Amino acid sequence: MPTVLRVLLLALATFATAVAATADEAELLAQPGLLSSEFIYDEAPFPSCHAATIVDTPAGLVAAWFGGTHERHPDVGIWVSRHDGRRWSTPVEVANGLVPDDKQRYPTWNPVLFQPTRGPLMLYYKVGPTPQNWWGMVMSSADHGASWSEPRRLPEGILGPIKNKPIELPDGTILSPSSSEDQGWRVHFERSTDGGQTWTSTGPVNDGKAIGAIQPSILRHADGRLQALGRTRSHGIFQVWSSDQGRTWGELTTLPLPNPSAGTDAVTLADGRHLLVYNHSGVYKVRTPLNLAVSRDGMAWESVLVLEDEPGQEFSYPAIIQANDGHVHIVYTWHRTRIKHAVVDPALLVAKPLPAEPVADAPPAEN
């Protein structure tokens, strides 16, 4: 085939792919309730990113994630971007895994932003070679993420929120959802009654054998009970309930929602409904599509949005909050190369039955 003809056919194929992608994106954005979807940045000094978190502050939204050569590489640091109401700022690295006493740098993992009612903005993250032997770190910001304190290591046995945000209980107690991976996948919760200065741990609420579970999110119910949801290696999303404000927890079970061993997040809205963002895939570590579901009781869930559905790609590790203006903000990993931010008006969501589990053809994700 002549070279000119090959170039022409390649250009036509590229154009057709771009048109199809644009059409698919337009279809996704036409869903009721999805107001916008954008990348937080287009270019960055790191090739790989993952595990985004987002928080609403008096000065606007703040997002963070880890970025570097690739997950587990020692050059992976914690990056932050702030939204001024119009656009996201250029990402800035605010923490790395350098341990001066060891004269060694380790990878950083899973940042979690949390704004308590009183006190500075908190940024929790992990440092260490692997999730089996990492440790918890925390920094604070008195100017809504513009500058940060020196990091300090959390006490021995306290890892901090492992992926998803803590909640603040009516008496001011901070309840942090956490988990460990050194003796099986086990969920626990950490409590602080002094604004995060000191912590106690519930200890594991599961044995890591019957159901391996990590990375919980906490929902609040009108009757005072708490419900935690998260990732498993047992196909379904796990749930566990507490009737005493998180001091003790019941038996850990799974919901009839698929989980391909992928991070999830959930939030209780001001009107009492619960939203869950997750990969509606039952294929191990196939992290597409990325869906939003709604529930009034935490047990029966319905579909409200498909945020991403491109086969063969990864859309993962979402974080979800409701801001003071009522809008819902979701950030997530897009192809491991960028972080995407979606804005949702929960008043406009239309619930429908959950879709059947698709069988995607993507390669397994890293972690």
C-alpha positions in Angstrom: 0.0 0.0 0.0 1.4 3.4 -0.9 2.7 5.4 2.0 0.4 8.4 1.3 -2.6 6.1 1.4 -1.5 4.5 4.7 -1.1 7.9 6.3 -4.5 8.9 5.0 -6.2 5.8 6.4 -4.4 6.3 9.8 -5.6 9.9 10.0 -9.2 8.8 9.2 -9.1 6.1 11.8 -7.7 8.6 14.4 -10.4 11.1 13.5 -13.1 8.5 13.7 -11.9 7.4 17.2 -11.8 11.0 18.4 -15.4 11.6 17.1 -16.6 8.4 18.8 -14.9 9.4 22.1 -16.5 12.9 21.9 -19.9 11.4 21.2 -19.5 9.0 24.1 -18.4 11.8 26.4 -21.4 14.0 25.3 -23.7 11.1 26.1 -22.3 10.7 29.6 -22.6 14.5 30.2 -26.2 14.4 29.1 -27.2 12.3 32.2 -29.5 14.2 34.6 -27.5 15.6 37.6 -24.0 15.5 36.0 -23.1 19.2 35.8 -19.5 19.0 34.6 -16.5 16.8 34.2 -12.9 18.1 33.8 -9.3 17.2 34.4 -7.6 18.9 37.3 -4.5 19.3 35.2 -3.5 18.7 31.6 0.3 18.4 32.2 2.3 17.5 35.3 5.9 16.7 36.1 5.0 13.1 37.0 3.8 10.4 34.5 1.6 8.4 36.9 -1.0 9.4 39.6 -3.5 7.7 41.8 -5.7 7.8 44.9 -7.3 11.3 44.8 -9.0 13.0 47.7 -11.1 16.2 47.9 -12.3 18.6 50.6 -14.4 21.8 50.7 -12.8 24.7 52.6 -13.9 28.3 53.3 -11.5 29.2 50.5 -12.7 26.6 48.0 -12.1 23.1 47.0 -8.7 21.4 47.6 -7.7 18.1 46.0 -4.6 15.9 46.6 -3.3 12.6 45.2 0.0 10.7 44.9 2.1 11.1 41.8 5.5 9.9 40.5 7.2 7.5 38.2 4.8 4.7 39.2 3.0 3.4 42.2 5.6 2.1 44.8 8.5 4.1 43.3 10.4 6.0 45.9 9.9 9.3 44.0 6.1 9.2 44.5 5.0 12.2 46.4 1.8 13.9 47.6 0.5 16.6 45.2 -2.1 19.3 45.9 -4.2 21.6 43.8 -6.7 24.2 44.9 -9.8 25.5 43.1 -10.4 29.3 43.2 -14.0 29.0 41.9 -12.9 29.2 38.3 -10.1 26.8 37.8 -7.7 24.4 39.5 -4.2 25.6 40.4 -1.0 24.0 39.1 -0.3 20.9 41.2 2.4 21.4 43.9 4.2 18.6 45.7 3.7 19.1 49.4 5.1 15.9 50.9 7.5 13.0 50.0 8.7 9.9 51.7 12.1 11.1 52.8 13.1 9.8 56.2 16.1 11.8 57.4 17.1 9.3 60.1 17.3 6.5 57.4 18.7 8.8 54.8 16.3 7.0 52.5 13.2 8.0 50.6 10.1 5.7 50.4 7.0 6.0 48.3 4.0 7.9 49.6 0.4 6.6 49.4 -3.3 7.4 49.7 -3.6 11.1 50.8 -6.8 11.9 52.7 -7.9 15.6 53.2 -10.2 16.4 56.2 -11.6 19.7 57.4 -12.8 19.5 61.0 -15.4 22.0 62.2 -12.7 23.6 64.3 -9.0 23.7 63.6 -6.8 23.6 60.5 -7.2 21.6 57.3 -5.6 18.1 57.8 -3.8 16.0 55.2 -3.2 12.4 56.1 -1.0 10.1 54.0 1.1 6.9 54.3 4.8 6.3 53.8 6.6 3.0 53.3 7.7 0.4 50.8 4.4 -1.5 50.7 0.9 -1.4 52.2 2.0 -4.2 54.5 4.6 -2.1 56.3 3.7 1.6 55.7 3.1 4.1 58.5 0.7 7.1 58.9 1.7 10.7 58.5 -0.2 14.0 59.0 0.3 17.6 58.0 -2.0 20.6 58.6 -2.7 23.9 56.8 -4.0 27.1 58.5 -4.6 28.8 55.2 -6.9 26.3 53.4 -4.1 24.4 51.6 -1.9 27.3 50.5 0.9 26.2 52.8 1.5 23.2 55.0 3.1 22.4 58.3 6.0 20.0 58.7 4.8 16.4 58.5 4.7 14.3 61.7 4.4 10.6 62.1 1.2 9.3 63.7 1.6 7.2 66.9 2.6 3.5 66.6 -0.5 1.4 65.7 -2.4 4.4 64.2 -2.4 4.6 60.4 -4.9 7.4 60.0 -7.8 7.3 57.4 -6.5 4.7 55.0 -8.2 6.0 51.8 -11.5 7.8 52.6 -12.4 10.8 54.7 -13.1 10.7 58.5 -16.5 12.0 59.8 -17.0 14.2 62.8 -19.6 13.0 65.3 -22.1 15.3 67.1 -19.9 15.5 70.2 -16.9 16.5 68.1 -15.2 13.1 68.1 -13.3 12.4 64.8 -14.0 8.9 63.6 -11.5 7.8 61.0 -12.1 4.7 58.7 -9.0 2.7 58.4 -7.6 -0.8 57.6 -4.4 -2.9 57.6 -2.9 -5.4 55.2 -0.1 -7.0 57.2 -2.2 -9.9 58.6 -4.9 -10.2 56.0 -7.2 -7.4 54.9 -8.8 -6.1 58.1 -10.9 -3.1 58.8 -10.6 -1.0 61.9 -11.6 2.5 63.1 -9.6 5.2 64.9 -11.2 7.8 67.3 -9.9 11.2 68.5 -11.7 13.3 71.1 -9.1 16.1 71.0 -9.1 17.3 67.4 -6.6 14.7 66.2 -3.9 15.2 68.8 -4.4 11.7 70.3 -6.1 8.5 68.9 -7.5 5.2 70.0 -8.2 2.2 67.7 -11.1 -0.2 67.8 -8.9 -3.0 66.6 -9.9 -5.2 63.6 -13.6 -5.8 63.1 -13.0 -8.7 60.8 -10.5 -11.6 60.8 -9.3 -11.0 57.3 -10.0 -14.6 56.3 -13.8 -15.0 55.8 -13.9 -11.6 54.1 -10.8 -9.7 53.3 -11.8 -6.1 53.5 -10.1 -2.7 53.4 -10.6 1.1 52.8 -13.9 1.8 54.5 -16.2 4.8 54.1 -18.6 5.8 56.8 -22.3 6.6 56.3 -24.6 8.2 58.9 -28.2 7.0 59.3 -31.1 9.0 60.7 -31.6 6.5 63.6 -28.0 7.2 64.8 -26.4 4.1 63.4 -23.3 4.2 61.3 -22.6 2.0 58.3 -19.2 1.4 56.7 -18.7 0.3 53.1 -15.6 -0.6 51.2 -13.4 -2.8 49.1 -13.0 -6.6 49.3 -11.4 -9.6 47.7 -14.8 -11.3 47.9 -16.5 -10.0 44.8 -19.0 -7.7 46.7 -18.7 -4.4 48.5 -18.5 -5.0 52.3 -20.7 -3.4 54.9 -20.5 -3.3 58.7 -22.7 -1.5 61.2 -22.3 0.3 64.5 -25.0 1.3 67.0 -22.7 3.1 69.5 -21.1 5.8 67.4 -18.3 3.6 66.1 -17.0 2.2 69.4 -18.0 -1.3 68.4 -19.1 -2.9 65.1 -21.2 -5.9 64.1 -20.5 -8.7 61.7 -18.9 -7.7 58.4 -21.0 -8.9 55.4 -21.2 -8.1 51.7 -23.8 -6.1 49.8 -25.2 -7.3 46.4 -22.9 -4.8 44.6 -19.9 -6.0 42.6 -16.4 -5.1 43.6 -13.4 -6.0 41.4 -10.9 -5.4 44.3 -11.1 -1.6 43.8 -11.4 1.4 46.0 -14.8 2.9 46.6 -16.1 5.9 48.5 -19.5 7.0 49.9 -21.2 10.0 51.5 -24.4 10.7 53.3 -26.1 13.8 51.8 -27.7 16.6 53.8 -31.2 15.2 52.8 -30.4 11.8 54.3 -29.7 9.9 51.0 -26.5 8.0 50.5 -24.3 8.1 47.4 -21.7 5.4 46.6 -19.1 5.8 43.8 -17.6 2.5 42.7 -16.6 0.3 39.8 -19.6 -1.7 38.6 -17.4 -4.6 37.6 -17.1 -8.1 39.0 -13.9 -8.9 37.1 -10.9 -8.9 39.4 -9.1 -5.5 39.2 -11.0 -4.5 36.0 -11.8 -0.9 37.0 -14.3 0.2 34.4 -17.1 1.4 34.3 -17.2 3.9 37.2 -20.7 4.3 38.6 -22.6 6.4 41.1 -25.4 4.7 43.0 -28.0 6.1 45.5 -29.7 4.5 48.5 -32.1 5.7 51.3 -31.3 2.8 53.7 -27.8 1.7 52.8 -29.1 -1.7 51.8 -31.0 -1.2 48.5 -29.1 0.7 45.9 -30.1 2.1 42.5 -28.0 3.5 39.7 -27.9 7.3 39.1 -24.9 8.0 36.9 -22.2 6.4 34.8 -19.1 8.6 35.2 -16.9 6.6 32.8 -17.5 3.4 30.8 -14.6 3.1 28.2 -13.6 -0.5 27.9 -10.0 -1.5 28.4 -9.2 1.5 30.6 -8.9 2.2 34.3 -11.1 4.7 36.2 -10.6 4.1 39.9 -10.0 5.1 43.5 -12.8 7.7 43.7 -13.4 10.2 46.5 -16.8 11.9 47.0 -18.0 14.8 49.2 -21.0 17.2 49.4 -19.9 20.8 49.5 -21.7 23.5 51.5 -23.5 24.7 48.4 -25.1 21.3 48.1 -23.2 20.1 45.0 -21.4 16.8 45.1 -17.8 16.6 44.0 -16.1 13.4 42.8 -12.4 13.0 42.0 -10.9 9.8 40.6 -7.9 8.3 38.7 -8.2 8.5 34.9 -6.0 6.1 33.0 -3.4 6.4 35.9 -2.2 9.6 34.1 -4.6 12.3 35.3 -7.1 13.1 38.0 -10.6 13.9 36.9 -13.2 16.1 38.8 -16.9 15.6 38.3 -19.6 17.9 39.7 -23.1 16.6 40.5 -26.4 18.2 41.5 -28.0 15.5 43.7 -31.4 17.2 43.3 -31.4 16.3 39.6 -30.4 12.7 39.9 -32.8 10.1 38.4 -32.6 6.6 40.0 -33.0 3.4 37.9 -32.2 -0.2 38.5 -28.6 -1.2 38.7 -27.1 -2.4 35.4 -26.0 -6.0 34.8 -22.3 -6.6 35.6 -20.3 -6.0 32.4 -17.3 -8.2 31.4 -14.6 -5.8 30.5 -11.3 -6.6 28.7 -8.9 -4.3 30.6 -5.7 -5.7 32.0 -5.6 -6.0 35.9 -4.7 -2.7 37.7 -1.6 -2.5 39.9 -3.2 -1.9 43.3 
